């Protein structure tokens, strides 16, 4: 009985083997016919879905797995050619091909180009930017499986043996042209060698990418540099975005890319040497980072993407532990954690990128510090946002200041505002100036109004208010715009006295660091800081300091201002040059301005800053009697501040 079953099984195996062999023979015999049909099918699909013509002048198999193509082109209708290849030779994994996967083993390309062309009428790649299939919103994508599938298909298209010569990648963005000409690209025995001629309207360079690459084992170790050992300049970005950038070399290492227990793990590092960047919104000069390194361990799960906490970011000598995650289950949750372990303050200062903190250049410090930042945002619970920033100093002390000498705030100094990039008239901050007004000579009402509207906790905080930062972040996320800041009086003071008014990333970062030093090293008293603030801020067109402002509006000394006048002055600080738009043609405050004053008064009463007796006579309207009357007589029709909300307070 057993022998009969064995004979029967052998018989069926023979039949299966015969059929398989016959199929392979037929496949081999008709392989070129099948290849032609595949090409026609691809051409029909590209024509139907992307309005492109795909043509191959000659295509044939050489043996069972080697393919040769002549004159390949992909041309969008009514647009420039997207791809053109004179000759392409390749081999494919036969067994992978049987199950529908394409895994290239060898690739030879001889002459051709891939170009992206954009004109005022559109581009030659517009059709490929939009998906032709609508995704069911109820379908939940498994991030790990999706990314693994995409990466696998892309890596399978990278051959293990490659030789490319005379192939160019071209960009023409409305006349802004760049050509990357691959004079040499060779991958053999897992060693990659390239030589790329880069040509733009401004310069020409030779780039090289060399190193180890094993697409089947998903590993790589590559160095990207200038073939002549000069700095690499990045083309296109300057003409397109006014961004100048470059570097000496980039090292990229991919050590692991694999699924493990349903999660995709991506491990490796990348480092860059002598990176330089210039943009008017970053800093006023080149920002240079000598060395930076990012050790990454990404984990992609079914519904989350995370940069694991073992990942590190190093900027010169500043090392930072990094955690980043995005989870999309019932809620969308964004998380960020940064940790700078204990380090010397001087090492931190010298490690700062040059050009980004030029006010710190030459500064010297003693002591150590550590820093932790924790951020978490849930889109369904925005008010539960977590923002916790902690700097822990140990014997931190500034022994020598750089360009920003914070000590000058304690004595007489010259202040010059900058308006629209131009230096304004010099103002002496000190007793030698007749308009200088000591804090004791400023109306208590004005002090209360300004503190309540601008920074209620100024006298007790150390430069920053975490809760204000939280509210600012929540509002900016909701509106998807940077519409609200969290500026304290300390920050406004540093910005006015020690920094320029330029709206750059550099200025904002310097402001944060200088505020911390000013407040936490007790360089100046709160009273002196407030006194200087009142004497330097802008109160109107070419009006600086409360001494000038009291005369300009009311022909009074600052100490003699009444509550209504102080409410007016306190509410124009955000837009002092637009004060005239708060008045109607009869030179009375408009309803929105009256509403703001009323709101601010009630707020101070509720906080016991004012008493009911303080508000006696508040119904009497204010009268502008100083030189500011000139602007009111012009009877402006613009109402740009009518939209100001009491929420600003």
C-alpha positions, 0 to 999 in steps of 0.5 A: 500500500505504501509503495503504491502511494510513493509511486503515485506521488512520484508520478505526480511530481514527474507530471508537475516537473514536466509541466514546469519544464514545459512552461519554462521552455515556452517562457524562454521561447516567447520571452521577447513577445511577452516583453513587448506586451509588457512594454505596450501595457506600461505605455498604455497605463502611462498614457491613460493615467499620466498622459505620457508616451513611453517608447522603447525602440528595441527591447530583447532578452539575452539569455533567460535573465539579461535584458537589453534596451535601446532608445528609451524615452518618457515624454509627457504630452505637451511638455519636455522629455522627462527621461531619455536613455540611449542604451540600458542593459540589465539582469533580473532575479528570475525566481523573483520575477516569477512571483512578480517582484523585480530585483536587479542584479546588474545595470549598465546605462550608457548616455541619457538624462532625467530632467525636471522642467518647470515653466510658467505654464506648468511642469513636465512632472505635474501628472505624477504629483497626484495620486490616481486612486482615492484612499479610503479614509477608514483604511488604517495603514500599518506604517511598519509594513508600508515603509518596509514594502516601499523600502524593499522595492526601492532597494531591490531596484538598486543593482548589485553590479552597476555601471553608469556613464554619461547620464545626467540629472537636469533641473530647469526651474523657470530658467534656474538651471542645474545639471548633475552629469554622472561621468562615472558611477560604478558599483562592483564587489559592494564598492561604490565609486562616482564622479559627478560634474555639477554645473549651474549658472554660477559655478561648476564642481566635481562631486564624488560619492564613494564607499561600501554599498550592499543593497541585498544586505541593506547596508551602506557606508558612504562619503560624499565630498568634493573630488578636489577636496574643496567645499561643496556648494549646493546649487539651485537653493540660492536662486530659488530660496536665497539660501546659500549652503555647502559643506566639506563632506558628509558621511552616511552609514546604514547599519540595519534596516529590518523588520523585527517583531512587527516593527521596522528598525533603522539604525545608523549615523550621519555626520557632516563637516564644515557645514555653512548656511546663509539666509537673511532669516537665519542670521546676518552672516554665514552660520558655520558648524565645524562638526555635527553627527546624528546617531539614529535608531528609528522604530516604525510600528503599526501606528507610530514612528519614533526616534528611540531615546538611544539616538544622539545629536552632536553639534561640535562638542555639544552632545544631546540625547534625543527622543521624537515620536508620532503616534496616530491611534485614537489621538495624534500625539507628538512628543519630543525630549532633549537632554544635554548631560552635564557639561562645562559652560565654557565648552558650550560657549565655544561649541556654539555655531559661529555666525549664529551667536555673534554676541557671545563670541569672546564670552567666557564662563565658569561652572557647569550645567545640564538641560532637559526639554520635554514636549508633548501635544495631543490634538484632541487635548491641546490644553493638556500640552506638556512643555517643560524646559529645565536648565540646572546650573552648577556654579555658573558664572560669566567671567567675561562678556562678549559683544553683549555686555549685560553689565552696561544696564546698571550704568549710563549707556547710549541706546539707539533703536533700529527702525526698518534696518536704520539706526535712529537718533542716540538716546542717553539712558541715565541721569544726564538726560533730562528726559530720563525718568527714574522708576520712582518718578513714573506714575504707579498707575502706569507701572501697574497698567504696563505690568498687567498688560505686558508681563504680570509676573515680571517681578517674580519670574526669571525671564520666562513663563512656561505657561505663556509658552504653552498657550502660545504653542497651542494657539500657533498650532491651532492657527497653523501660523506664528501668530502669538509669542510669549515675550516677557518684559525681560525678553523685550528689554534684551531685544531692545538694549542688547540686540538688533531688531532683525527678525532672524532665528539667530536673534531669537536664540541669542535673546533666549540665552541672554535673558537667562543670563541676565535674570539668573545671574542676578546681573541687575535688579528687577527695579532697574530692569523695569526702569530701563524698559520704561526709558527705552521702549518706543511710545510713538513716531520717534518717541522713545522713553516715558519722559518723552511720551508723557510730554508728547501726548499730555504735556505732563511729567510721567509722575502726574499721569492719571489712570485714563492716560496710563491706560492709553499709554499701556495699550499702545505699546504693541503698536505705538506708531498706530496710536492715531487709529484709536481715535475718531474724527472728533478726537475721541477714543473709538469703541474698541479702544474704550473696551480695551481700557475697560477690560484692563481696568476690571482686570486690575480691580479683580486682581486687587491692583486697583481699588474703586477709589482709583477709578473715580473720574475715569469717565472723563475722556482723555485729551491729547494736548501735546505734539501728538495732536498733529497726527489726530488732525490728519483724520486718518481713515485707516482702521488697522487697529480696530481688530485688536482684541482684549485677548492680547491682555 
